[in-house]
Amino acid sequence: MTYQQTLDWMFAQLPMYQQSGGVALKKKLDNILGFSEHLGNPHQKFKSIHVAGTNGKGSSCHMLASILQEAGYRVGLYTSPHLKDFRERIKSNGVPVSKKYVKQFISTHHTFLERHQLSFFEMTVGMAFDFFSMEKVDIAIIEVGLGGRLDSTNIIVPEVCLITNIGYDHMQFLGNTLQKIALEKAGIIKKNVPVVISESQQETMGIFKMIAAQHASRIVFADQLPQKNHKTDLLGAYQTKNSTGVVAVLNELKGFVVSESHIAKGLQHVVKNTGLLGRWQVLGDTPTVVCDTAHNREGLTQVLQQIERQVFDDLHLVLGFVNDKEIDGLLALFPPGACYYFVCPQIPRGLPAVALQQKAMAHGLRGKSYDTVKKGLKRAMKAATAHDFVFVGGSTFVVAEVV
């Protein structure tokens, strides 16, 4: 099979979450444990940091990888979802896994994958762990896909765990209270492994303290430590919270030499070192065009607050969502005075633009619908003047079509 045929086969075997949502999720870790054993348990052959949370986990993973690369280590990086190319999910020192490796891995294990009906995510996690073992990485930064306790990545025993924050997202799978969601994400905490919480929240502190105590794990609330202002090339103001957690993780990481200089350089070269896309990414400056992958209440609130701090004449919002979000709660966040261009990301879960437009009208948000993201952005660019501000977002999959 060619590289594209290989990806098509992977996507078609069983539903992948980004295409079909909940039916792609598994309720236990048996499949990934069986696959890992088949591969020779590669996850036991490298050190790791495990990162969970509602918002900021992707940015935090890339920050950690960048800093450790600056410190001279070979660093594996596993994140999801990808924006443009599947290979973004699996990197070594910022370089994506090769197309040849992806093809060979699937070809070699094709029979096992079919017989055991592994999900897209399970086979991808196995691929990442096998690649990191082969690359002999010094450490791998592993991002949780969804939740924590039952996530396929949760077979590792990391050096440090990081939980960025807890918010209302994926409630149909993780629970409808912050405490229930925190319990799922706290499932990554392992015996005697320190855990860092980036943001203290009254509703969830007790949960994390309880689970950490049960595992005899040191727990650190990063925002309660003495703070030092670290600059980063990731432009969102919200990245300050992520960098605070990242620095606290490095303070807990034993056996690795990471200096203040490494931290400073790593945070200032995240995009260059890791290839991160879609976090308050500036696409143009006349007018200013920015995209961001924020897609839940907490993330969008932070992004909208940052938009409010910008200087512009008129605001244009190219907005799209997937169909399993609590849309009304999200639309209530948006300013009624802006110009809206309602779009649909090109995936099966994409919420039709006309349906989004109708829902938005109930919240006083006015605009027209466009059947693709690019059409909506093109119309926004035509309408905007040089001193206006254009934002593209609402979903990772909307951003994927413009970066």
C-alpha positions as CSV (number, residue, x, y, z in Angstrom):
1,M,0.0,0.0,0.0
2,T,1.1,3.6,-0.6
3,Y,1.2,6.0,2.4
4,Q,-2.2,7.4,1.5
5,Q,-3.7,3.9,1.1
6,T,-2.2,3.0,4.5
7,L,-3.9,6.0,6.1
8,D,-7.2,5.2,4.3
9,W,-7.0,1.7,5.7
10,M,-6.3,2.9,9.2
11,F,-9.2,5.4,9.1
12,A,-11.6,2.8,7.7
13,Q,-11.0,-0.1,10.1
14,L,-13.0,1.1,13.0
15,P,-14.3,4.6,13.6
16,M,-11.7,7.2,14.7
17,Y,-12.9,9.7,17.3
18,Q,-12.4,12.8,15.1
19,Q,-14.7,11.4,12.5
20,S,-17.4,9.7,14.5
21,G,-17.2,10.6,18.1
22,G,-18.2,8.3,20.9
23,V,-18.6,5.1,19.0
24,A,-14.8,5.1,18.4
25,L,-14.1,5.0,22.2
26,K,-13.2,1.8,24.1
27,K,-14.1,1.2,27.7
28,K,-11.0,-0.7,28.7
29,L,-7.3,-1.0,28.0
30,D,-7.2,-4.7,27.0
31,N,-6.7,-4.0,23.3
32,I,-3.7,-1.7,23.8
33,L,-2.2,-3.9,26.4
34,G,-2.5,-6.9,24.0
35,F,-1.0,-4.9,21.1
36,S,1.8,-3.6,23.3
37,E,2.7,-7.2,24.3
38,H,2.6,-8.2,20.6
39,L,5.1,-5.4,19.9
40,G,7.4,-6.4,22.8
41,N,6.1,-3.8,25.3
42,P,8.0,-0.8,23.7
43,H,6.4,1.6,26.3
44,Q,8.6,0.0,28.9
45,K,11.8,0.9,27.0
46,F,11.8,4.7,27.3
47,K,11.1,7.3,30.0
48,S,8.1,9.6,29.6
49,I,6.0,12.5,30.9
50,H,2.2,12.0,30.7
51,V,0.0,15.0,30.1
52,A,-3.8,15.3,30.6
53,G,-6.2,18.1,31.0
54,T,-9.2,19.9,29.3
55,N,-7.2,22.8,27.8
56,G,-3.6,23.4,27.2
57,K,-2.3,19.9,27.2
58,G,-1.1,20.0,23.6
59,S,0.7,23.3,24.1
60,S,2.2,22.0,27.3
61,C,3.5,18.9,25.6
62,H,5.1,21.0,22.9
63,M,6.7,23.3,25.4
64,L,8.1,20.4,27.4
65,A,9.5,18.8,24.2
66,S,11.1,22.1,23.1
67,I,12.8,22.7,26.4
68,L,14.2,19.1,26.7
69,Q,15.4,19.4,23.1
70,E,17.3,22.6,24.0
71,A,18.8,20.7,26.9
72,G,20.3,18.2,24.4
73,Y,18.0,15.3,24.8
74,R,16.4,13.2,22.1
75,V,12.7,13.8,22.7
76,G,9.7,11.8,21.5
77,L,6.4,13.7,21.2
78,Y,3.0,12.1,20.8
79,T,-0.1,14.4,20.4
80,S,-3.5,14.3,18.9
81,P,-5.4,15.1,16.8
82,H,-3.3,16.2,13.8
83,L,-4.2,19.2,11.7
84,K,-2.7,18.6,8.3
85,D,-0.9,15.3,8.2
86,F,-1.2,12.2,10.4
87,R,2.5,12.2,11.0
88,E,2.2,15.3,13.2
89,R,1.1,13.0,15.9
90,I,4.4,11.2,16.3
91,K,7.7,13.1,16.3
92,S,11.3,12.7,17.4
93,N,13.1,16.0,18.1
94,G,10.4,17.8,16.1
95,V,10.7,15.6,13.0
96,P,7.6,13.7,12.1
97,V,7.7,9.9,11.7
98,S,8.5,9.0,8.1
99,K,5.9,7.9,5.7
100,K,8.0,4.7,5.1
101,Y,7.8,3.9,8.8
102,V,4.0,4.3,8.9
103,K,3.6,2.1,5.9
104,Q,6.0,-0.6,7.2
105,F,4.4,-0.6,10.7
106,I,0.9,-1.2,9.4
107,S,2.1,-3.7,6.8
108,T,4.0,-5.7,9.4
109,H,1.2,-5.8,12.0
110,H,-1.8,-5.8,9.5
111,T,-3.0,-9.2,10.4
112,F,-2.9,-8.6,14.2
113,L,-4.7,-5.3,13.8
114,E,-7.5,-6.8,11.7
115,R,-7.9,-9.9,13.9
116,H,-8.1,-7.9,17.1
117,Q,-10.1,-4.9,15.6
118,L,-8.0,-2.2,17.1
119,S,-9.3,1.3,16.9
120,F,-7.5,4.0,15.0
121,F,-6.3,5.5,18.3
122,E,-5.1,2.2,19.7
123,M,-3.0,1.4,16.6
124,T,-1.6,4.9,16.5
125,V,-0.5,4.8,20.2
126,G,1.1,1.4,19.6
127,M,2.9,2.9,16.5
128,A,4.1,5.9,18.6
129,F,5.5,3.7,21.4
130,D,7.2,1.4,18.9
131,F,8.8,4.3,17.1
132,F,10.0,5.9,20.3
133,S,11.6,2.6,21.4
134,M,13.3,2.2,18.0
135,E,14.5,5.8,18.1
136,K,15.9,5.2,21.6
137,V,14.5,8.5,22.8
138,D,15.8,9.8,26.1
139,I,12.2,10.8,27.1
140,A,8.8,10.9,25.4
141,I,6.1,13.5,26.0
142,I,2.8,11.7,25.8
143,E,-0.5,13.6,25.5
144,V,-3.7,11.9,26.6
145,G,-6.3,11.6,23.8
146,L,-9.4,11.8,25.9
147,G,-9.9,11.7,29.7
148,G,-7.1,9.7,31.2
149,R,-8.1,6.6,33.1
150,L,-9.2,4.6,30.1
151,D,-7.1,6.4,27.5
152,S,-4.9,4.1,25.4
153,T,-1.8,6.1,26.4
154,N,-2.4,5.1,30.1
155,I,-0.3,2.0,30.1
156,I,2.9,4.0,30.6
157,V,4.5,4.6,34.0
158,P,5.9,8.1,33.5
159,E,8.5,10.1,35.4
160,V,6.0,12.9,36.1
161,C,2.3,13.4,35.4
162,L,0.9,16.8,34.4
163,I,-2.8,17.7,34.5
164,T,-3.3,21.2,33.1
165,N,-6.8,22.0,34.2
166,I,-10.4,20.7,34.4
167,G,-13.3,22.1,32.3
168,Y,-16.6,21.0,30.8
169,D,-15.8,19.1,27.7
170,H,-16.6,15.6,26.4
171,M,-19.2,15.4,29.3
172,Q,-21.1,12.5,27.6
173,F,-18.0,10.4,28.2
174,L,-16.3,11.9,31.3
175,G,-19.2,13.0,33.4
176,N,-21.3,16.2,33.9
177,T,-19.5,17.7,36.9
178,L,-15.9,19.0,37.3
179,Q,-15.4,16.4,40.1
180,K,-16.3,13.5,37.8
181,I,-14.2,14.8,35.0
182,A,-11.3,15.3,37.4
183,L,-11.6,11.7,38.5
184,E,-11.2,10.5,35.0
185,K,-8.2,12.7,34.3
186,A,-6.7,11.8,37.7
187,G,-6.6,8.2,36.4
188,I,-3.2,8.9,34.9
189,I,-1.7,9.3,38.4
190,K,0.6,6.4,39.2
191,K,2.2,5.0,42.4
192,N,5.1,7.2,43.6
193,V,5.0,9.3,40.5
194,P,4.8,13.0,41.2
195,V,1.9,14.9,39.6
196,V,1.7,18.6,38.8
197,I,-1.6,20.5,38.4
198,S,-1.2,23.6,36.3
199,E,-4.3,25.4,37.6
200,S,-5.7,25.1,41.0
201,Q,-9.5,24.9,41.1
202,Q,-11.5,24.7,44.3
203,E,-13.9,22.1,42.8
204,T,-11.2,19.6,41.9
205,M,-8.3,20.1,44.4
206,G,-9.7,17.6,46.8
207,I,-10.1,15.0,44.1
208,F,-6.5,15.3,43.0
209,K,-5.2,15.4,46.6
210,M,-7.2,12.2,47.4
211,I,-6.0,10.2,44.4
212,A,-2.4,11.4,44.8
213,A,-2.5,10.3,48.5
214,Q,-3.8,6.9,47.5
215,H,-0.8,6.4,45.2
216,A,1.7,8.0,47.6
217,S,2.4,10.5,44.9
218,R,3.8,14.0,45.6
219,I,1.4,16.6,44.2
220,V,2.3,20.1,43.2
221,F,-0.1,22.9,42.3
222,A,2.0,25.0,40.0
223,D,0.1,28.2,40.3
224,Q,0.7,28.2,44.1
225,L,4.5,28.3,43.7
226,P,6.5,31.5,43.4
227,Q,6.1,32.7,39.9
228,K,8.7,33.8,37.3
229,N,7.6,35.4,34.0
230,H,8.7,33.1,31.2
231,K,8.3,34.4,27.6
232,T,7.2,32.0,24.9
233,D,6.7,32.3,21.1
234,L,3.2,30.9,21.6
235,L,1.3,34.1,21.4
236,G,-1.9,33.3,23.3
237,A,-2.0,35.1,26.7
238,Y,-3.4,31.8,28.2
239,Q,0.0,30.2,27.5
240,T,1.3,31.7,30.8
241,K,-0.8,29.2,32.7
242,N,0.6,26.4,30.6
243,S,4.3,27.5,31.0
244,T,3.8,27.6,34.7
245,G,2.8,24.0,34.8
246,V,5.6,23.0,32.4
247,V,8.3,24.6,34.6
248,A,6.9,22.9,37.6
249,V,7.1,19.5,35.8
250,L,10.7,20.1,35.0
251,N,11.5,20.8,38.6
252,E,10.0,17.4,39.5
253,L,11.9,15.5,36.7
254,K,14.8,13.6,38.1
255,G,17.8,12.5,36.2
256,F,17.7,15.2,33.5
257,V,19.7,18.4,33.6
258,V,17.6,21.3,32.5
259,S,18.9,24.9,33.2
260,E,17.1,28.2,33.2
261,S,18.7,28.9,29.9
262,H,17.3,25.7,28.4
263,I,13.8,26.7,29.7
264,A,14.1,30.2,28.3
265,K,15.3,29.1,24.9
266,G,12.9,26.2,24.8
267,L,9.8,28.4,25.5
268,Q,10.9,30.9,22.9
269,H,11.4,28.3,20.2
270,V,8.5,26.0,20.6
271,V,7.2,26.4,17.0
272,K,10.7,26.1,15.5
273,N,11.6,23.1,17.6
274,T,8.3,21.1,17.5
275,G,6.3,22.4,14.6
276,L,3.2,23.3,16.7
277,L,0.3,24.8,14.7
278,G,-3.0,26.4,15.5
279,R,-2.5,28.1,18.9
280,W,-3.2,31.8,18.4
281,Q,-1.5,31.4,15.1
282,V,-1.3,34.6,13.0
283,L,-2.1,33.9,9.4
284,G,-2.0,37.5,8.1
285,D,-1.5,41.1,9.2
286,T,-3.5,43.3,6.8
287,P,-6.1,42.7,8.1
288,T,-5.0,40.7,11.2
289,V,-6.1,37.1,10.8
290,V,-5.7,34.7,13.7
291,C,-6.8,31.1,14.2
292,D,-7.0,29.0,17.4
293,T,-8.0,25.5,18.1
294,A,-9.9,26.3,21.3
295,H,-13.2,24.4,21.1
296,N,-14.8,24.3,24.6
297,R,-16.1,26.8,27.1
298,E,-12.9,27.5,29.0
299,G,-10.7,27.6,25.9
300,L,-13.0,29.8,23.9
301,T,-13.5,32.2,26.9
302,Q,-9.7,32.7,27.1
303,V,-9.5,33.3,23.3
304,L,-12.4,35.8,23.3
305,Q,-10.8,37.7,26.2
306,Q,-7.6,37.9,24.2
307,I,-9.5,39.2,21.1
308,E,-11.1,41.9,23.3
309,R,-7.6,43.1,24.1
310,Q,-6.7,43.6,20.4
311,V,-7.0,47.0,18.7
312,F,-9.2,46.9,15.5
313,D,-12.2,48.5,13.8
314,D,-14.5,45.6,13.1
315,L,-14.4,42.0,14.2
316,H,-15.1,39.2,11.7
317,L,-15.6,35.6,13.1
318,V,-15.3,32.6,10.8
319,L,-16.9,30.0,13.1
320,G,-17.6,26.3,12.9
321,F,-18.2,23.4,15.3
322,V,-18.7,19.6,15.4
323,N,-22.2,18.3,16.1
324,D,-21.6,16.7,19.5
325,K,-20.9,20.0,21.3
326,E,-23.2,21.8,23.6
327,I,-23.5,24.6,21.1
328,D,-25.9,26.9,22.9
329,G,-23.5,27.3,25.8
330,L,-20.6,28.1,23.5
331,L,-22.6,30.6,21.3
332,A,-23.6,32.5,24.4
333,L,-19.9,33.5,24.8
334,F,-19.7,35.3,21.5
335,P,-20.2,39.1,21.0
336,P,-23.4,40.0,19.2
337,G,-21.9,43.0,17.5
338,A,-19.4,41.0,15.3
339,C,-19.8,39.9,11.7
340,Y,-20.2,36.2,11.5
341,Y,-19.4,33.7,8.8
342,F,-20.8,30.3,9.8
343,V,-18.9,27.3,8.3
344,C,-18.8,23.5,8.4
345,P,-15.6,21.6,8.8
346,Q,-15.2,18.8,6.3
347,I,-15.6,15.8,8.5
348,P,-18.7,13.6,9.1
349,R,-19.1,15.2,12.6
350,G,-19.2,18.7,11.2
351,L,-22.2,20.7,12.3
352,P,-23.9,22.0,9.1
353,A,-23.3,25.7,8.6
354,V,-27.1,26.4,8.2
355,A,-27.9,24.7,11.4
356,L,-25.2,26.7,13.2
357,Q,-26.5,29.9,11.7
358,Q,-30.0,29.1,13.0
359,K,-28.7,28.4,16.5
360,A,-26.6,31.5,16.5
361,M,-29.6,33.7,15.6
362,A,-31.2,32.7,18.9
363,H,-28.2,34.3,20.6
364,G,-28.3,37.5,18.5
365,L,-25.4,36.5,16.3
366,R,-25.9,37.6,12.7
367,G,-24.2,36.3,9.6
368,K,-24.4,34.1,6.6
369,S,-23.6,30.4,6.2
370,Y,-20.9,28.9,3.9
371,D,-20.6,25.2,3.2
372,T,-16.8,25.2,3.6
373,V,-14.3,27.0,5.9
374,K,-12.3,28.4,3.0
375,K,-15.4,30.0,1.4
376,G,-16.3,31.6,4.8
377,L,-12.8,32.9,5.2
378,K,-12.6,34.2,1.7
379,R,-15.8,36.2,2.2
380,A,-14.6,37.5,5.5
381,M,-11.3,38.7,3.9
382,K,-13.2,40.4,1.2
383,A,-15.4,42.2,3.7
384,A,-12.7,43.2,6.1
385,T,-10.7,46.4,5.9
386,A,-6.9,46.7,6.7
387,H,-7.7,47.7,10.3
388,D,-10.2,44.9,11.0
389,F,-9.6,41.6,12.9
390,V,-10.5,38.2,11.5
391,F,-10.7,35.2,13.7
392,V,-11.1,31.6,12.5
393,G,-12.0,28.9,15.0
394,G,-14.6,27.0,17.0
395,S,-13.1,23.6,16.3
396,T,-9.7,22.0,15.7
397,F,-11.1,20.8,12.3
398,V,-12.0,24.3,11.2
399,V,-8.4,25.5,11.9
400,A,-7.0,22.4,10.1
401,E,-8.5,23.7,6.9
402,V,-6.7,27.1,7.0
403,V,-3.2,26.5,8.5
